[in-house]
Amino acid sequence: MTLMDFLALTAKDASSKPGDPSGSDSPDQPSLSTVTQPGPAATLPPPDLKSRLRTTFNTLAPRYNESTMLYRTQRRRRIPLEGLRPPPSLPRLPSWPGLEDVTAPSSSSSSSSSSSSAAAAESPPPVSLRGMKALEVGCGAGLPVLNLLLHEKLDAVGVDLSGVQLGLAAENTKPSPPASSLDLTRLMDNTSGSSRDGDGGGPSPRGTLQLVESDMMDLRFPPESFDAVVGLYSLVHLPREEQTVFLHRAARWLKREGLLMINVAKEEVAGEVRTGWLGHRDGWVYLSGWGEDKTVKVLEEAGLEVLEREAADEADRASELTYVWVIAKKKGGAA
């Protein structure tokens, strides 16, 4: 399933979702003391874990972005979510389920063209994604996911530890100015409010974007704030017990039938520190994970139904881990 398929599935389910979030997160939001862990906690991480990760991604941002974009593009045929590769220009129109791909060149005869046209005419038009809301944690420089979300007219919140990466994301996506620390609380408490178009003169041709410099574990949103939550190559940097907490919180933030797209380490990683990462003397990174089966168990306990899970067929060059890609849906009765 590509990201376009993911967005199409989000749109398909939109009509059945209630649009009235129930307000701020309640005091009993998921935490380390309330969620059930599927195994022992990660090997004790350094006390300054998050600040060291922030320094690494601030320092290595251009190198990280260049290396990962290059090899992920080369591997696009072997990654199950090939729509996540950076587009050479604006993303092409999605191939919505039930619709002919009108962007592909036609080599068929006039009779087959006529039948294709008739079939397309009988198909329902694509559902607009305008006004739907998405959260990406670990958004980095905004490519390709945030840019694609905005192109498909979703209103997005992009979160990253690295201020340098968010600065690049602002350039790459051309959003409204990043959220400052002064309005971060308002943003978190009012995600369900009306969206703001960048020019104030009518609907924007793209979705709106808020960029937030934050540890994803410090985020607070009202329940049922988002139609989609995305976390790619980011959860792996959390101690795995924090991953459990985050996934339970993400399930609360999703609207009913909302979708989660993540990737995690396929095998268990108790907690590892890598130095000299990406061949840089200041490259320091922390990796952790429950592995595929235990992560799926966490998602199910959080009230999510796993729709798709597929492992890459080779290791990620940056982390040297093999990732499994998971798409899950919040069950209609979950709250």
Beta strands, then each sheet from edge to edge (+ up, - down):
strand 1: 133-137
strand 2: 155-160
strand 3: 209-213
strand 4: 226-231
strand 5: 254-265
strand 6: 269-275
strand 7: 284-289
strand 8: 304-311
strand 9: 323-330
sheet 1: 3+ 2+ 1+ 4+ 5+ 9- 8+
sheet 2: 6+ 7-
end
